[in-house]
Amino acid sequence: MAFNLLGSELPQRGNRITGMLGRGLFKGLGWKLSGEFPNHPKMIVALAPHTSNIDFLLAAGVFLGHGLQVSYLAKQSLFRFPLGVLMSALGGIPVDQKSAQGLVEQMATRFNNTSKLVLGITPEGTRGKVEEWKRGFALIAQAANVPILPAIADYKTKVVRLEKLITNVQDTEYVLRTMKSFAEAATPRFPRKFLPVSPD
């Protein structure tokens, strides 16, 4: 499927040149895209499975290619001048780890105070093998009442699939099960690093 035009409700950035660069990067890596971004002003894009830095290149290609403005979380200390200028320009959101407000509360507040926000997160939290997925993305979605769009990278078919939007975000266990089932149906770059779905 070709890169589609974004709906008017989605936050957008970039221009024709950056769009061409993003699509060129994505297709140059030999990948295809399935699905589309729903026309929703606020959501979390959850990328899985995540076992390689190439996953970020794929995500960057998809986001740039569409002209979609996607934010990400980073430590507040990284936003000092001059690096902070670049971090903010690339969509970085500073997280104050010493704040009395926890991460979930900080992000819920930001979602509530912003008319349009798409947040990109890897539920596994790291490209290394983990024993348990981090629940932060599901808890943020629950607290802010924003849907989750699973973005699944399958290295066997070389297709990034944008799955159906998860709207039942008040049930975090359901969110985790759904995301894990989508991820397990795909082949990660390094399968030994991927945590399979538990049999229950």
Secondary structure, DSSP 8 states (H G I E B T S, - for coil): -------TTS-B---HHHHHHHHHHHHHTT-EEES---S-SEEEEEEE---STHHHHHHHHHHHHHTB--BEEEEGGGGSTTHHHHHHHTTEEEE-TTSSS-HHHHHHHHHHT-S-EEEEE-TTSSSS--SS---HHHHHHHHHT--EEEEEEETTTTEEEE---B--TT-HHHHHHHHHHHHHTS--SSGGG-------
